[in-house]
């Protein structure tokens, strides 16, 4: 679950940067 959470967090950060 830890790896999945890290992946999701990375994706969210990338998405936020893209939208911003």
C-alpha positions, 0 to 999 in steps of 0.5 A, a space after each residue: 500500500 505504501 508504494 501505491 500511496 507514493 505513486 498516487 501522491 507523485 501523480 497528484 503533485 504532477 497534475 497540480 503542477 500541470 494545472 498550475 
